[in-house]
């Protein structure tokens, strides 16, 4: 039986996307929960809470998607500009750029002879890619089409997270919905913190504690504001 080959670069990209999705999910949970607690403590009716919750999902989801799209597109455009500048420098003065590349590898600890051999091999293959990697730390320009997909995932993750407090507010008993929503949200943040620790390898206790403190503080602050305004 032949086992499938795991591409470590693909695995790392998946882990990075999963971490980003967890952050968007947390943002949705905390933002919607804070709004829900504030409105509920301010005496808002269930229909008002639902309108606020749905508005949070839509506005927040589009905002998260737009931010992720802009981030990726901006990074791609900046990298492209840097690479084009490097290409122009190589075309204008290839000898000087080659010697600069040799110097970079010498600076990394290679002997003069080995550095020249490495620079020669990489330059023969692709001089622009060689300089982009050595000088700019860019192994690849990146996928231009990935921005739309990443934006959709970000918006969806935020919406799923924001939907949790909305569901809690809608279906929990009216007299106990503030405290029960508080508890449901803390449990959800604990789970996302644990999953984030699994993805990053960082201590679960640290991430879970951070999620609970930030989420709890947000809900407590908006709940207090709602009580003060309601009074």
Order of alpha helices (4+ residues) and beta strands (2+ residues): alpha-alpha-alpha-alpha-alpha-alpha-alpha
